[in-house]
Amino acid sequence: MVSIKDVAAAAGVSTATVSRVLSNKPHVRPELRDHVLAVVAELSYRPNLVARNLRSQQSRTLGLIVSDIRNPFFTDISRAVEDTAYAEGYSVFLCNTDENPDKERIYLNLMRDENVAGVIFSPTRETAAHFADLQLDFPTVVVDRAVPDGQVDQVLLDNTAAARRLTTHLIENGYRRIAGVFGEASTTGRERQQGFAAALQAHNLAPAQVVYTLPKISAGYTAVLAILDSANPPEAIVATNSLLTAGALQAIQARGLHIPADVALAGFDETTWTTLVQPAITVIAQPTQEIGRTATELLLQRIENPERPSRMVILTGELLARASSAARH
C-alpha cells in the first residue's frame, strides 16, 4: 500500500506539503500543487478514509516533544502540561528526542500524521537556529529553548539572569576561582554561560574553567573529574542543569573531596535528591509547574484563535541557597 511518505519521497517534498495539497490548504504554489497531484495519480495513492474522517473533527490530543525525559526538569514540565490539558478535556501524546534532530523530525512528522491539535516542544539547538524553516502547520509553543527567528509562542526562563545570580551568590560567599559546566545541546547553556561570565566580570574575576558538554550525568561526571584533576582546581563549581549537577556531585565524591570545604557546588533545578544528600545542594529552582501550565494555556489559546499575535513569556528562577555553597572561611 502506497503511503503519504512514498508520495512525498517521489515528489521530492515533505509529508506536510503533500498533506497541505491533499487538504487543499492555501500557501502552496500552483505548480507545486500540480506536481504533487500528478505524483499522487501516478502512484494511485488513496488516503486512509478513517484517518480523513478523524481529521474532519477537532482533535482533543496535544503533542509534547521534550529533549530528555530523564531530566527532572522535563519530567515536571510534562506533568504540568498533562494536568492542565486534562482539566481542559485534552490528552497528551509524549515524545522524547534525546537531543537528536533526526528523531525530532520524525516526531514532528508523527504529530502531523496523528493530527494533534497542537504541539509543545523544546527544540534542539540546530532546530532552534533554523526554526522558521520548519514551516509547521499546526499550533506550536516552544519551551525552555529560545527561538530567535520564529513567530511562535515561547515560554522561557531568564537563563542569563539566573546564572548570574547563582554565580554572584558564590562570589559573595567568598569563592574566587569558580568553574562552570554548561550543556552544549541547546541555547540554554550559552545563555547561562553569559550570566556566569557577567557575574565574574562584575567582580573583576576570570573563570577558573569553562566546559561545554552533553547535558547528561555521565558527561558531567567526566567533565568535573577533569576540572578537579587540573593543575589549579577551582574553589567552586557551577553546573547548569540537574543532570550535570548530579554528575558533578559524583565526581567530587569519587575524588574523596568534601563539599564545600574542598570545593563548593551550585546547580540548576530543584529535584528530590538535592535536599536528601549531605550537604544539601544550592540550586536555581525553575518554575516548572508555571512553565508547563503557561505553555499549555498559550497553546489552547492559539488553537482557539490561530491569528492572534505570538507571545513570549519569560519567567524568573529562585535561588535556594544551601550548605553546599556555605560561606568560605
GITA-V442228 format. One record per pair of residues at least 24 apart in sequence whose C-alpha atoms are under 8 Angstrom apart, sorted by the first residue. I is the first residue (numbers start at 1). GAP is how many residues later the second one is. Records with the same first field share a line. If there is no record, write none. Layout:
I: GAP / GAP
//
This chain:
2: 41 / 42 / 43 / 44
3: 42 / 44
4: 41 / 43
7: 29 / 32 / 33 / 36 / 38
10: 29
11: 24 / 25 / 28
15: 94
16: 93 / 96 / 121
55: 60
58: 59
59: 56 / 57 / 58
60: 29 / 30 / 31 / 56 / 57
61: 29 / 30 / 31 / 32 / 55 / 56 / 57
62: 28 / 29 / 30 / 31 / 54 / 55 / 56 / 57 / 58
63: 29 / 30 / 31 / 32 / 48 / 53 / 54 / 55 / 56 / 57
64: 28 / 29 / 30 / 31 / 55 / 56 / 57
65: 29 / 30 / 31 / 32 / 39 / 42 / 54 / 55 / 56 / 57
66: 28 / 29 / 30 / 31 / 55 / 56 / 57
67: 29 / 30 / 31 / 32 / 33 / 55 / 56 / 57
68: 28 / 29 / 30 / 31
69: 27
71: 171 / 172
72: 170 / 197 / 199
73: 169 / 196 / 213 / 215
76: 212 / 213 / 216
77: 211 / 212 / 214 / 215
78: 214
79: 210 / 213
80: 208 / 209 / 210 / 211 / 212 / 213
81: 211 / 212 / 214 / 215
84: 209 / 212 / 213
85: 211
99: 25 / 86
100: 24
101: 25 / 26
112: 26
117: 186
118: 181 / 185
119: 180
120: 175 / 176 / 179
123: 63
124: 61 / 62
125: 60 / 61 / 62
126: 60
128: 59
139: 160 / 163 / 164 / 167
140: 159 / 162
141: 154 / 157 / 158
142: 153
143: 148 / 152
144: 44
145: 41 / 42 / 43
146: 41 / 42
151: 159
152: 158 / 159
153: 145 / 146 / 157 / 158 / 159
154: 141 / 157 / 158 / 159
155: 136 / 139 / 140 / 157 / 158 / 159 / 160
156: 135 / 156 / 157 / 158 / 159
157: 129 / 157 / 158 / 159 / 160
158: 156 / 157 / 158 / 159
159: 29 / 32 / 33 / 36
160: 31 / 32 / 33 / 34 / 35 / 36
161: 31 / 34
162: 30 / 33 / 122 / 154 / 155 / 156 / 157
163: 29 / 30 / 31 / 32 / 33 / 77
164: 28 / 30 / 31 / 32 / 33 / 34 / 35
165: 30 / 34 / 154
166: 30 / 72 / 100 / 101 / 117 / 118 / 153
167: 29 / 32 / 33 / 71
168: 31 / 32
170: 66 / 155
171: 29
172: 155
173: 152 / 153 / 154 / 155
174: 153 / 154 / 155
175: 60 / 61 / 153
176: 29 / 59 / 60
177: 29 / 30 / 31 / 57 / 58 / 59
178: 29 / 30 / 31 / 56 / 57 / 58 / 59 / 60
179: 28 / 29 / 30 / 31 / 48 / 55 / 57 / 58 / 59
180: 27 / 28 / 29 / 30 / 31 / 57 / 58 / 59 / 60
181: 29 / 30 / 31 / 32 / 39 / 42 / 43 / 56 / 57 / 58 / 59 / 63
182: 28 / 29 / 30 / 31 / 33 / 57 / 58 / 59 / 62
183: 29 / 30 / 31 / 32 / 57 / 58 / 61
184: 28 / 29 / 30 / 31
185: 28 / 29 / 30
189: 51
192: 48
208: 25 / 26
209: 25
215: 26 / 28 / 29
216: 27 / 28 / 31
217: 26 / 27 / 28 / 29 / 30 / 31
218: 29
219: 25 / 28
220: 24 / 25 / 26 / 27 / 28
221: 25 / 26 / 27 / 28 / 29 / 30
222: 25 / 29
223: 25
224: 24 / 27 / 28
225: 26 / 27 / 30
228: 24
234: 29
235: 27 / 28 / 29
236: 24 / 27 / 28 / 29 / 30 / 89
237: 26 / 27 / 28 / 29
238: 27 / 28 / 29
239: 26 / 27 / 28 / 29
240: 27 / 28
241: 26 / 27 / 28
242: 25 / 26 / 27 / 28 / 29
259: 65 / 66
260: 63 / 64 / 65 / 66 / 68
261: 67
264: 60 / 61 / 62
265: 59 / 60
266: 58 / 59
279: 43 / 44 / 45
280: 42 / 43 / 44
281: 40 / 41 / 42 / 43 / 44
282: 37 / 38 / 39 / 40 / 41 / 42 / 43
283: 36 / 37 / 38
284: 33 / 34 / 35 / 36
285: 32 / 33 / 34 / 35
286: 30 / 31 / 32
287: 28 / 29 / 30
291: 24
//
